């Protein structure tokens, strides 16, 4: 199974935490969208004939698009793919969703929404430089459900400056009250080129104490577990059978094709990344010039990639797979290292697979980097 990702590189305003590629100018939007359609035609063969199982419109802010734009992308894919049983996701900001827009999205073929709420507290939303309010967020979700959307994800961020454990609990309580099948919850990170990153460097912002962030993560896991949500990836929780097919394909090493400025692609043998500049991307596609860089993956690269993705998931890292795909020596060495982590309480073993414990999830990145083969 393979996935197709469309990176829509436009936003109305810049969120202070966001490190993804976007532009707040939409003057060349139509030209960029046309170039993305051309790229889709040029690059589809990168998937090497694998069946497409999911389509994802991310960004940026895909909900800025009108439904005709979305329909054009899906019409191109219908020439190659039966869209009937696909998961087709669109990321949306609450302030873009109204009854008319939601009806049009359904008609266009979108069957899953990922709504960027981030917080229900207006003070947090102002800090993040979001355009919506907490009431806007609740209203957009209610409207989406009334329109007929059943598969909805909500994004929340924890570890926000000047926030508290009780406020985070209120966010989680509101999520549960809205009875959505999926939650993506991310710890705030301070990326260098973002407004938050610059403020941190200049001493203009005080991060939440680490102990408080850890407390919020523990609360997240306990409340969602008690409510019947499976913690199937470090940042993702879902009710039974409601996992994200598209994101799960990333974590399970399936092929995916990324379309648009800054989009990434992977086919098991190589990795590509498009230029992160709208004007350069547009010119390159129009003039049939290179618009991406490509790295052919060595066996070591593929092994490290597997560690990175598998250890984030509830399925964990399979020693049998490592031995089969990357050699017995690697498998035996990794088994010894993972058993050491079990003794430290950072991993748990289930048959021949190893899964991060609750304690291990707090330091997942450190564990993974220590296991990488350099």
Protein Blocks (a to p, Z undefined) as FASTA:
>chain_A
ZZdddddfbdfbdcfkbcbdcdfbfklmmmmmmmmmmmmmmmmmmnnopacfbdcddedj
fklpcfklmmmmmmmmmmmpcfklpccdddddfklpcfklmmmmmmnopabdcddfkpac
fklmmmnopabdfklmmmmmmmmmmnopabdcddddehiahiafklmmmmmmmmmmnopa
bdcdddddddfklmklmmmmnopaccddfklmmmmmmmmmmmmmmnopacfbfkbccdeh
iacfklmmmmnopacddedehiacdehjaccdddfbfklmmmmmmnopafbdcddddfkl
mmmmmmmmmmmpmnlpafklmmmmnojklmmmmmmmmmmmmmnopaccehjaccddfklm
mmmmmmmmmmpcZZ
